[in-house]
Amino acid sequence: MFDYDGNQVGTVSDVRDGTAHVDTSDGDSGILDDLTDALRWDDDYETHELRNDDVDTVDDDGVHLRQF
């Protein structure tokens, strides 16, 4: 998964009932701090549900988040 600027911020680890679950353990912590706040994710967890309205595009490279 990539932020709007193309930085890798996580990996879709699972999709359940049409909802992507993102593992952020491999993401850049500096970028993730702001992104976690914007997405209203709990810092205590490394896996988060990704809401459809937070996604800009999905292509062969991965999931790209909208600009926050």
mmCIF file of the N, C-alpha and C atoms, coordinates in Angstrom:
data_MODEL
# 
_entry.id   MODEL 
# 
loop_
_atom_site.group_PDB 
_atom_site.id 
_atom_site.type_symbol 
_atom_site.label_atom_id 
_atom_site.label_alt_id 
_atom_site.label_comp_id 
_atom_site.label_asym_id 
_atom_site.label_entity_id 
_atom_site.label_seq_id 
_atom_site.pdbx_PDB_ins_code 
_atom_site.Cartn_x 
_atom_site.Cartn_y 
_atom_site.Cartn_z 
_atom_site.occupancy 
_atom_site.B_iso_or_equiv 
_atom_site.pdbx_formal_charge 
_atom_site.auth_seq_id 
_atom_site.auth_comp_id 
_atom_site.auth_asym_id 
_atom_site.auth_atom_id 
_atom_site.pdbx_PDB_model_num 
ATOM 1   N N  . MET A 1 1  ? 0.840   -1.147  0.000   1.00 0.00 ? 1  MET A N  1 
ATOM 2   C CA . MET A 1 1  ? 0.000   0.000   0.000   1.00 0.00 ? 1  MET A CA 1 
ATOM 3   C C  . MET A 1 1  ? 0.896   1.224   0.000   1.00 0.00 ? 1  MET A C  1 
ATOM 4   N N  . PHE A 1 2  ? 0.451   2.258   -0.720  1.00 0.00 ? 2  PHE A N  1 
ATOM 5   C CA . PHE A 1 2  ? 1.242   3.470   -0.884  1.00 0.00 ? 2  PHE A CA 1 
ATOM 6   C C  . PHE A 1 2  ? 0.427   4.697   -0.488  1.00 0.00 ? 2  PHE A C  1 
ATOM 7   N N  . ASP A 1 3  ? 1.114   5.681   0.077   1.00 0.00 ? 3  ASP A N  1 
ATOM 8   C CA . ASP A 1 3  ? 0.425   6.938   0.348   1.00 0.00 ? 3  ASP A CA 1 
ATOM 9   C C  . ASP A 1 3  ? 0.290   7.705   -0.964  1.00 0.00 ? 3  ASP A C  1 
ATOM 10  N N  . TYR A 1 4  ? -0.309  8.880   -0.913  1.00 0.00 ? 4  TYR A N  1 
ATOM 11  C CA . TYR A 1 4  ? -0.581  9.661   -2.117  1.00 0.00 ? 4  TYR A CA 1 
ATOM 12  C C  . TYR A 1 4  ? 0.701   10.043  -2.854  1.00 0.00 ? 4  TYR A C  1 
ATOM 13  N N  . ASP A 1 5  ? 1.803   10.170  -2.116  1.00 0.00 ? 5  ASP A N  1 
ATOM 14  C CA . ASP A 1 5  ? 3.083   10.558  -2.710  1.00 0.00 ? 5  ASP A CA 1 
ATOM 15  C C  . ASP A 1 5  ? 3.889   9.372   -3.227  1.00 0.00 ? 5  ASP A C  1 
ATOM 16  N N  . GLY A 1 6  ? 3.360   8.154   -3.095  1.00 0.00 ? 6  GLY A N  1 
ATOM 17  C CA . GLY A 1 6  ? 4.043   6.972   -3.604  1.00 0.00 ? 6  GLY A CA 1 
ATOM 18  C C  . GLY A 1 6  ? 4.949   6.277   -2.615  1.00 0.00 ? 6  GLY A C  1 
ATOM 19  N N  . ASN A 1 7  ? 4.955   6.690   -1.357  1.00 0.00 ? 7  ASN A N  1 
ATOM 20  C CA . ASN A 1 7  ? 5.761   6.040   -0.324  1.00 0.00 ? 7  ASN A CA 1 
ATOM 21  C C  . ASN A 1 7  ? 5.056   4.775   0.157   1.00 0.00 ? 7  ASN A C  1 
ATOM 22  N N  . GLN A 1 8  ? 5.797   3.674   0.253   1.00 0.00 ? 8  GLN A N  1 
ATOM 23  C CA . GLN A 1 8  ? 5.184   2.449   0.763   1.00 0.00 ? 8  GLN A CA 1 
ATOM 24  C C  . GLN A 1 8  ? 4.939   2.601   2.258   1.00 0.00 ? 8  GLN A C  1 
ATOM 25  N N  . VAL A 1 9  ? 3.699   2.368   2.662   1.00 0.00 ? 9  VAL A N  1 
ATOM 26  C CA . VAL A 1 9  ? 3.329   2.555   4.062   1.00 0.00 ? 9  VAL A CA 1 
ATOM 27  C C  . VAL A 1 9  ? 2.778   1.287   4.693   1.00 0.00 ? 9  VAL A C  1 
ATOM 28  N N  . GLY A 1 10 ? 2.668   0.227   3.922   1.00 0.00 ? 10 GLY A N  1 
ATOM 29  C CA . GLY A 1 10 ? 2.158   -1.021  4.474   1.00 0.00 ? 10 GLY A CA 1 
ATOM 30  C C  . GLY A 1 10 ? 1.908   -2.037  3.388   1.00 0.00 ? 10 GLY A C  1 
ATOM 31  N N  . THR A 1 11 ? 1.400   -3.188  3.813   1.00 0.00 ? 11 THR A N  1 
ATOM 32  C CA . THR A 1 11 ? 1.106   -4.296  2.913   1.00 0.00 ? 11 THR A CA 1 
ATOM 33  C C  . THR A 1 11 ? -0.283  -4.823  3.235   1.00 0.00 ? 11 THR A C  1 
ATOM 34  N N  . VAL A 1 12 ? -1.096  -5.016  2.189   1.00 0.00 ? 12 VAL A N  1 
ATOM 35  C CA . VAL A 1 12 ? -2.404  -5.634  2.409   1.00 0.00 ? 12 VAL A CA 1 
ATOM 36  C C  . VAL A 1 12 ? -2.139  -7.088  2.767   1.00 0.00 ? 12 VAL A C  1 
ATOM 37  N N  . SER A 1 13 ? -2.452  -7.446  3.996   1.00 0.00 ? 13 SER A N  1 
ATOM 38  C CA . SER A 1 13 ? -2.148  -8.788  4.493   1.00 0.00 ? 13 SER A CA 1 
ATOM 39  C C  . SER A 1 13 ? -3.321  -9.742  4.361   1.00 0.00 ? 13 SER A C  1 
ATOM 40  N N  . ASP A 1 14 ? -4.530  -9.186  4.216   1.00 0.00 ? 14 ASP A N  1 
ATOM 41  C CA . ASP A 1 14 ? -5.720  -10.036 4.159   1.00 0.00 ? 14 ASP A CA 1 
ATOM 42  C C  . ASP A 1 14 ? -6.878  -9.201  3.634   1.00 0.00 ? 14 ASP A C  1 
ATOM 43  N N  . VAL A 1 15 ? -7.823  -9.871  2.989   1.00 0.00 ? 15 VAL A N  1 
ATOM 44  C CA . VAL A 1 15 ? -9.075  -9.234  2.592   1.00 0.00 ? 15 VAL A CA 1 
ATOM 45  C C  . VAL A 1 15 ? -10.193 -10.124 3.093   1.00 0.00 ? 15 VAL A C  1 
ATOM 46  N N  . ARG A 1 16 ? -11.039 -9.562  3.955   1.00 0.00 ? 16 ARG A N  1 
ATOM 47  C CA . ARG A 1 16 ? -12.161 -10.314 4.525   1.00 0.00 ? 16 ARG A CA 1 
ATOM 48  C C  . ARG A 1 16 ? -13.454 -9.556  4.275   1.00 0.00 ? 16 ARG A C  1 
ATOM 49  N N  . ASP A 1 17 ? -14.405 -10.236 3.666   1.00 0.00 ? 17 ASP A N  1 
ATOM 50  C CA . ASP A 1 17 ? -15.711 -9.631  3.383   1.00 0.00 ? 17 ASP A CA 1 
ATOM 51  C C  . ASP A 1 17 ? -15.568 -8.303  2.648   1.00 0.00 ? 17 ASP A C  1 
ATOM 52  N N  . GLY A 1 18 ? -14.609 -8.231  1.713   1.00 0.00 ? 18 GLY A N  1 
ATOM 53  C CA . GLY A 1 18 ? -14.408 -7.038  0.912   1.00 0.00 ? 18 GLY A CA 1 
ATOM 54  C C  . GLY A 1 18 ? -13.637 -5.925  1.591   1.00 0.00 ? 18 GLY A C  1 
ATOM 55  N N  . THR A 1 19 ? -13.142 -6.169  2.799   1.00 0.00 ? 19 THR A N  1 
ATOM 56  C CA . THR A 1 19 ? -12.379 -5.159  3.532   1.00 0.00 ? 19 THR A CA 1 
ATOM 57  C C  . THR A 1 19 ? -10.913 -5.564  3.601   1.00 0.00 ? 19 THR A C  1 
ATOM 58  N N  . ALA A 1 20 ? -10.036 -4.658  3.153   1.00 0.00 ? 20 ALA A N  1 
ATOM 59  C CA . ALA A 1 20 ? -8.599  -4.922  3.198   1.00 0.00 ? 20 ALA A CA 1 
ATOM 60  C C  . ALA A 1 20 ? -8.075  -4.675  4.607   1.00 0.00 ? 20 ALA A C  1 
ATOM 61  N N  . HIS A 1 21 ? -7.179  -5.544  5.033   1.00 0.00 ? 21 HIS A N  1 
ATOM 62  C CA . HIS A 1 21 ? -6.494  -5.392  6.320   1.00 0.00 ? 21 HIS A CA 1 
ATOM 63  C C  . HIS A 1 21 ? -5.024  -5.150  6.003   1.00 0.00 ? 21 HIS A C  1 
ATOM 64  N N  . VAL A 1 22 ? -4.492  -4.073  6.541   1.00 0.00 ? 22 VAL A N  1 
ATOM 65  C CA . VAL A 1 22 ? -3.163  -3.591  6.184   1.00 0.00 ? 22 VAL A CA 1 
ATOM 66  C C  . VAL A 1 22 ? -2.195  -3.780  7.341   1.00 0.00 ? 22 VAL A C  1 
ATOM 67  N N  . ASP A 1 23 ? -1.050  -4.401  7.042   1.00 0.00 ? 23 ASP A N  1 
ATOM 68  C CA . ASP A 1 23 ? 0.042   -4.561  8.004   1.00 0.00 ? 23 ASP A CA 1 
ATOM 69  C C  . ASP A 1 23 ? 1.005   -3.400  7.784   1.00 0.00 ? 23 ASP A C  1 
ATOM 70  N N  . THR A 1 24 ? 1.189   -2.575  8.798   1.00 0.00 ? 24 THR A N  1 
ATOM 71  C CA . THR A 1 24 ? 2.044   -1.395  8.679   1.00 0.00 ? 24 THR A CA 1 
ATOM 72  C C  . THR A 1 24 ? 3.423   -1.588  9.305   1.00 0.00 ? 24 THR A C  1 
ATOM 73  N N  . SER A 1 25 ? 3.751   -2.817  9.699   1.00 0.00 ? 25 SER A N  1 
ATOM 74  C CA . SER A 1 25 ? 5.027   -3.042  10.383  1.00 0.00 ? 25 SER A CA 1 
ATOM 75  C C  . SER A 1 25 ? 6.227   -2.755  9.491   1.00 0.00 ? 25 SER A C  1 
ATOM 76  N N  . ASP A 1 26 ? 6.047   -2.788  8.163   1.00 0.00 ? 26 ASP A N  1 
ATOM 77  C CA . ASP A 1 26 ? 7.166   -2.524  7.257   1.00 0.00 ? 26 ASP A CA 1 
ATOM 78  C C  . ASP A 1 26 ? 7.136   -1.105  6.694   1.00 0.00 ? 26 ASP A C  1 
ATOM 79  N N  . GLY A 1 27 ? 6.235   -0.259  7.190   1.00 0.00 ? 27 GLY A N  1 
ATOM 80  C CA . GLY A 1 27 ? 6.121   1.107   6.695   1.00 0.00 ? 27 GLY A CA 1 
ATOM 81  C C  . GLY A 1 27 ? 7.086   2.056   7.380   1.00 0.00 ? 27 GLY A C  1 
ATOM 82  N N  . ASP A 1 28 ? 7.313   3.200   6.754   1.00 0.00 ? 28 ASP A N  1 
ATOM 83  C CA . ASP A 1 28 ? 8.182   4.250   7.288   1.00 0.00 ? 28 ASP A CA 1 
ATOM 84  C C  . ASP A 1 28 ? 7.483   4.912   8.476   1.00 0.00 ? 28 ASP A C  1 
ATOM 85  N N  . SER A 1 29 ? 8.086   4.821   9.658   1.00 0.00 ? 29 SER A N  1 
ATOM 86  C CA . SER A 1 29 ? 7.433   5.314   10.877  1.00 0.00 ? 29 SER A CA 1 
ATOM 87  C C  . SER A 1 29 ? 7.167   6.816   10.833  1.00 0.00 ? 29 SER A C  1 
ATOM 88  N N  . GLY A 1 30 ? 8.026   7.584   10.204  1.00 0.00 ? 30 GLY A N  1 
ATOM 89  C CA . GLY A 1 30 ? 7.811   9.027   10.110  1.00 0.00 ? 30 GLY A CA 1 
ATOM 90  C C  . GLY A 1 30 ? 6.573   9.366   9.302   1.00 0.00 ? 30 GLY A C  1 
ATOM 91  N N  . ILE A 1 31 ? 6.384   8.664   8.211   1.00 0.00 ? 31 ILE A N  1 
ATOM 92  C CA . ILE A 1 31 ? 5.208   8.869   7.368   1.00 0.00 ? 31 ILE A CA 1 
ATOM 93  C C  . ILE A 1 31 ? 3.973   8.297   8.052   1.00 0.00 ? 31 ILE A C  1 
ATOM 94  N N  . LEU A 1 32 ? 4.129   7.148   8.696   1.00 0.00 ? 32 LEU A N  1 
ATOM 95  C CA . LEU A 1 32 ? 2.992   6.479   9.328   1.00 0.00 ? 32 LEU A CA 1 
ATOM 96  C C  . LEU A 1 32 ? 2.380   7.280   10.468  1.00 0.00 ? 32 LEU A C  1 
ATOM 97  N N  . ASP A 1 33 ? 3.170   8.067   11.172  1.00 0.00 ? 33 ASP A N  1 
ATOM 98  C CA . ASP A 1 33 ? 2.636   8.851   12.287  1.00 0.00 ? 33 ASP A CA 1 
ATOM 99  C C  . ASP A 1 33 ? 1.493   9.753   11.822  1.00 0.00 ? 33 ASP A C  1 
ATOM 100 N N  . ASP A 1 34 ? 1.736   10.519  10.769  1.00 0.00 ? 34 ASP A N  1 
ATOM 101 C CA . ASP A 1 34 ? 0.705   11.417  10.246  1.00 0.00 ? 34 ASP A CA 1 
ATOM 102 C C  . ASP A 1 34 ? -0.431  10.637  9.597   1.00 0.00 ? 34 ASP A C  1 
ATOM 103 N N  . LEU A 1 35 ? -0.079  9.591   8.877   1.00 0.00 ? 35 LEU A N  1 
ATOM 104 C CA . LEU A 1 35 ? -1.080  8.793   8.175   1.00 0.00 ? 35 LEU A CA 1 
ATOM 105 C C  . LEU A 1 35 ? -2.007  8.073   9.148   1.00 0.00 ? 35 LEU A C  1 
ATOM 106 N N  . THR A 1 36 ? -1.448  7.546   10.216  1.00 0.00 ? 36 THR A N  1 
ATOM 107 C CA . THR A 1 36 ? -2.247  6.853   11.227  1.00 0.00 ? 36 THR A CA 1 
ATOM 108 C C  . THR A 1 36 ? -3.288  7.798   11.826  1.00 0.00 ? 36 THR A C  1 
ATOM 109 N N  . ASP A 1 37 ? -2.897  9.037   12.071  1.00 0.00 ? 37 ASP A N  1 
ATOM 110 C CA . ASP A 1 37 ? -3.847  10.030  12.582  1.00 0.00 ? 37 ASP A CA 1 
ATOM 111 C C  . ASP A 1 37 ? -4.937  10.326  11.552  1.00 0.00 ? 37 ASP A C  1 
ATOM 112 N N  . ALA A 1 38 ? -4.535  10.520  10.288  1.00 0.00 ? 38 ALA A N  1 
ATOM 113 C CA . ALA A 1 38 ? -5.501  10.846  9.233   1.00 0.00 ? 38 ALA A CA 1 
ATOM 114 C C  . ALA A 1 38 ? -6.501  9.714   9.008   1.00 0.00 ? 38 ALA A C  1 
ATOM 115 N N  . LEU A 1 39 ? -6.036  8.472   9.122   1.00 0.00 ? 39 LEU A N  1 
ATOM 116 C CA . LEU A 1 39 ? -6.902  7.312   8.908   1.00 0.00 ? 39 LEU A CA 1 
ATOM 117 C C  . LEU A 1 39 ? -7.640  6.887   10.175  1.00 0.00 ? 39 LEU A C  1 
ATOM 118 N N  . ARG A 1 40 ? -7.347  7.560   11.286  1.00 0.00 ? 40 ARG A N  1 
ATOM 119 C CA . ARG A 1 40 ? -7.964  7.255   12.586  1.00 0.00 ? 40 ARG A CA 1 
ATOM 120 C C  . ARG A 1 40 ? -7.687  5.806   13.003  1.00 0.00 ? 40 ARG A C  1 
ATOM 121 N N  . TRP A 1 41 ? -6.426  5.379   12.792  1.00 0.00 ? 41 TRP A N  1 
ATOM 122 C CA . TRP A 1 41 ? -5.987  4.043   13.192  1.00 0.00 ? 41 TRP A CA 1 
ATOM 123 C C  . TRP A 1 41 ? -5.358  4.115   14.573  1.00 0.00 ? 41 TRP A C  1 
ATOM 124 N N  . ASP A 1 42 ? -5.489  3.061   15.346  1.00 0.00 ? 42 ASP A N  1 
ATOM 125 C CA . ASP A 1 42 ? -4.911  2.961   16.683  1.00 0.00 ? 42 ASP A CA 1 
ATOM 126 C C  . ASP A 1 42 ? -3.426  2.610   16.561  1.00 0.00 ? 42 ASP A C  1 
ATOM 127 N N  . ASP A 1 43 ? -2.562  3.411   17.172  1.00 0.00 ? 43 ASP A N  1 
ATOM 128 C CA . ASP A 1 43 ? -1.112  3.181   17.123  1.00 0.00 ? 43 ASP A CA 1 
ATOM 129 C C  . ASP A 1 43 ? -0.683  1.880   17.790  1.00 0.00 ? 43 ASP A C  1 
ATOM 130 N N  . ASP A 1 44 ? -1.529  1.312   18.631  1.00 0.00 ? 44 ASP A N  1 
ATOM 131 C CA . ASP A 1 44 ? -1.160  0.109   19.380  1.00 0.00 ? 44 ASP A CA 1 
ATOM 132 C C  . ASP A 1 44 ? -1.162  -1.157  18.524  1.00 0.00 ? 44 ASP A C  1 
ATOM 133 N N  . TYR A 1 45 ? -1.689  -1.070  17.312  1.00 0.00 ? 45 TYR A N  1 
ATOM 134 C CA . TYR A 1 45 ? -1.790  -2.253  16.451  1.00 0.00 ? 45 TYR A CA 1 
ATOM 135 C C  . TYR A 1 45 ? -0.993  -2.048  15.176  1.00 0.00 ? 45 TYR A C  1 
ATOM 136 N N  . GLU A 1 46 ? -0.511  -3.158  14.592  1.00 0.00 ? 46 GLU A N  1 
ATOM 137 C CA . GLU A 1 46 ? 0.214   -3.085  13.326  1.00 0.00 ? 46 GLU A CA 1 
ATOM 138 C C  . GLU A 1 46 ? -0.672  -3.462  12.144  1.00 0.00 ? 46 GLU A C  1 
ATOM 139 N N  . THR A 1 47 ? -1.866  -4.007  12.395  1.00 0.00 ? 47 THR A N  1 
ATOM 140 C CA . THR A 1 47 ? -2.792  -4.355  11.327  1.00 0.00 ? 47 THR A CA 1 
ATOM 141 C C  . THR A 1 47 ? -4.062  -3.532  11.497  1.00 0.00 ? 47 THR A C  1 
ATOM 142 N N  . HIS A 1 48 ? -4.517  -2.948  10.381  1.00 0.00 ? 48 HIS A N  1 
ATOM 143 C CA . HIS A 1 48 ? -5.645  -2.019  10.423  1.00 0.00 ? 48 HIS A CA 1 
ATOM 144 C C  . HIS A 1 48 ? -6.601  -2.295  9.271   1.00 0.00 ? 48 HIS A C  1 
ATOM 145 N N  . GLU A 1 49 ? -7.880  -1.986  9.476   1.00 0.00 ? 49 GLU A N  1 
ATOM 146 C CA . GLU A 1 49 ? -8.867  -2.069  8.407   1.00 0.00 ? 49 GLU A CA 1 
ATOM 147 C C  . GLU A 1 49 ? -8.761  -0.814  7.553   1.00 0.00 ? 49 GLU A C  1 
ATOM 148 N N  . LEU A 1 50 ? -8.777  -1.017  6.239   1.00 0.00 ? 50 LEU A N  1 
ATOM 149 C CA . LEU A 1 50 ? -8.707  0.104   5.305   1.00 0.00 ? 50 LEU A CA 1 
ATOM 150 C C  . LEU A 1 50 ? -10.102 0.371   4.757   1.00 0.00 ? 50 LEU A C  1 
ATOM 151 N N  . ARG A 1 51 ? -10.598 1.575   4.954   1.00 0.00 ? 51 ARG A N  1 
ATOM 152 C CA . ARG A 1 51 ? -11.921 1.957   4.454   1.00 0.00 ? 51 ARG A CA 1 
ATOM 153 C C  . ARG A 1 51 ? -11.835 2.321   2.973   1.00 0.00 ? 51 ARG A C  1 
ATOM 154 N N  . ASN A 1 52 ? -12.855 1.941   2.219   1.00 0.00 ? 52 ASN A N  1 
ATOM 155 C CA . ASN A 1 52 ? -12.882 2.209   0.780   1.00 0.00 ? 52 ASN A CA 1 
ATOM 156 C C  . ASN A 1 52 ? -12.742 3.689   0.460   1.00 0.00 ? 52 ASN A C  1 
ATOM 157 N N  . ASP A 1 53 ? -13.316 4.560   1.276   1.00 0.00 ? 53 ASP A N  1 
ATOM 158 C CA . ASP A 1 53 ? -13.259 5.991   0.980   1.00 0.00 ? 53 ASP A CA 1 
ATOM 159 C C  . ASP A 1 53 ? -11.875 6.597   1.208   1.00 0.00 ? 53 ASP A C  1 
ATOM 160 N N  . ASP A 1 54 ? -10.942 5.842   1.766   1.00 0.00 ? 54 ASP A N  1 
ATOM 161 C CA . ASP A 1 54 ? -9.566  6.310   1.942   1.00 0.00 ? 54 ASP A CA 1 
ATOM 162 C C  . ASP A 1 54 ? -8.666  5.908   0.773   1.00 0.00 ? 54 ASP A C  1 
ATOM 163 N N  . VAL A 1 55 ? -9.209  5.131   -0.168  1.00 0.00 ? 55 VAL A N  1 
ATOM 164 C CA . VAL A 1 55 ? -8.439  4.632   -1.309  1.00 0.00 ? 55 VAL A CA 1 
ATOM 165 C C  . VAL A 1 55 ? -8.660  5.537   -2.514  1.00 0.00 ? 55 VAL A C  1 
ATOM 166 N N  . ASP A 1 56 ? -7.557  5.904   -3.178  1.00 0.00 ? 56 ASP A N  1 
ATOM 167 C CA . ASP A 1 56 ? -7.634  6.682   -4.414  1.00 0.00 ? 56 ASP A CA 1 
ATOM 168 C C  . ASP A 1 56 ? -7.735  5.738   -5.604  1.00 0.00 ? 56 ASP A C  1 
ATOM 169 N N  . THR A 1 57 ? -6.760  4.833   -5.737  1.00 0.00 ? 57 THR A N  1 
ATOM 170 C CA . THR A 1 57 ? -6.756  3.881   -6.850  1.00 0.00 ? 57 THR A CA 1 
ATOM 171 C C  . THR A 1 57 ? -6.173  2.545   -6.403  1.00 0.00 ? 57 THR A C  1 
ATOM 172 N N  . VAL A 1 58 ? -6.478  1.523   -7.198  1.00 0.00 ? 58 VAL A N  1 
ATOM 173 C CA . VAL A 1 58 ? -5.872  0.202   -7.040  1.00 0.00 ? 58 VAL A CA 1 
ATOM 174 C C  . VAL A 1 58 ? -5.389  -0.199  -8.421  1.00 0.00 ? 58 VAL A C  1 
ATOM 175 N N  . ASP A 1 59 ? -4.105  -0.576  -8.527  1.00 0.00 ? 59 ASP A N  1 
ATOM 176 C CA . ASP A 1 59 ? -3.561  -1.007  -9.808  1.00 0.00 ? 59 ASP A CA 1 
ATOM 177 C C  . ASP A 1 59 ? -2.606  -2.176  -9.593  1.00 0.00 ? 59 ASP A C  1 
ATOM 178 N N  . ASP A 1 60 ? -1.859  -2.531  -10.630 1.00 0.00 ? 60 ASP A N  1 
ATOM 179 C CA . ASP A 1 60 ? -0.939  -3.669  -10.534 1.00 0.00 ? 60 ASP A CA 1 
ATOM 180 C C  . ASP A 1 60 ? 0.148   -3.460  -9.482  1.00 0.00 ? 60 ASP A C  1 
ATOM 181 N N  . ASP A 1 61 ? 0.480   -2.198  -9.185  1.00 0.00 ? 61 ASP A N  1 
ATOM 182 C CA . ASP A 1 61 ? 1.509   -1.902  -8.181  1.00 0.00 ? 61 ASP A CA 1 
ATOM 183 C C  . ASP A 1 61 ? 0.986   -2.043  -6.759  1.00 0.00 ? 61 ASP A C  1 
ATOM 184 N N  . GLY A 1 62 ? -0.306  -1.815  -6.565  1.00 0.00 ? 62 GLY A N  1 
ATOM 185 C CA . GLY A 1 62 ? -0.873  -1.921  -5.228  1.00 0.00 ? 62 GLY A CA 1 
ATOM 186 C C  . GLY A 1 62 ? -2.017  -0.962  -4.992  1.00 0.00 ? 62 GLY A C  1 
ATOM 187 N N  . VAL A 1 63 ? -2.292  -0.731  -3.731  1.00 0.00 ? 63 VAL A N  1 
ATOM 188 C CA . VAL A 1 63 ? -3.351  0.174   -3.291  1.00 0.00 ? 63 VAL A CA 1 
ATOM 189 C C  . VAL A 1 63 ? -2.718  1.537   -3.030  1.00 0.00 ? 63 VAL A C  1 
ATOM 190 N N  . HIS A 1 64 ? -3.342  2.571   -3.579  1.00 0.00 ? 64 HIS A N  1 
ATOM 191 C CA . HIS A 1 64 ? -2.838  3.933   -3.411  1.00 0.00 ? 64 HIS A CA 1 
ATOM 192 C C  . HIS A 1 64 ? -3.883  4.744   -2.652  1.00 0.00 ? 64 HIS A C  1 
ATOM 193 N N  . LEU A 1 65 ? -3.456  5.344   -1.552  1.00 0.00 ? 65 LEU A N  1 
ATOM 194 C CA . LEU A 1 65 ? -4.366  6.121   -0.713  1.00 0.00 ? 65 LEU A CA 1 
ATOM 195 C C  . LEU A 1 65 ? -4.644  7.487   -1.316  1.00 0.00 ? 65 LEU A C  1 
ATOM 196 N N  . ARG A 1 66 ? -5.792  8.037   -0.964  1.00 0.00 ? 66 ARG A N  1 
ATOM 197 C CA . ARG A 1 66 ? -6.128  9.397   -1.395  1.00 0.00 ? 66 ARG A CA 1 
ATOM 198 C C  . ARG A 1 66 ? -5.253  10.391  -0.635  1.00 0.00 ? 66 ARG A C  1 
ATOM 199 N N  . GLN A 1 67 ? -5.239  11.624  -1.094  1.00 0.00 ? 67 GLN A N  1 
ATOM 200 C CA . GLN A 1 67 ? -4.461  12.660  -0.418  1.00 0.00 ? 67 GLN A CA 1 
ATOM 201 C C  . GLN A 1 67 ? -5.207  13.122  0.825   1.00 0.00 ? 67 GLN A C  1 
ATOM 202 N N  . PHE A 1 68 ? -4.467  13.277  1.912   1.00 0.00 ? 68 PHE A N  1 
ATOM 203 C CA . PHE A 1 68 ? -5.058  13.734  3.174   1.00 0.00 ? 68 PHE A CA 1 
ATOM 204 C C  . PHE A 1 68 ? -4.625  15.140  3.468   1.00 0.00 ? 68 PHE A C  1 
# 
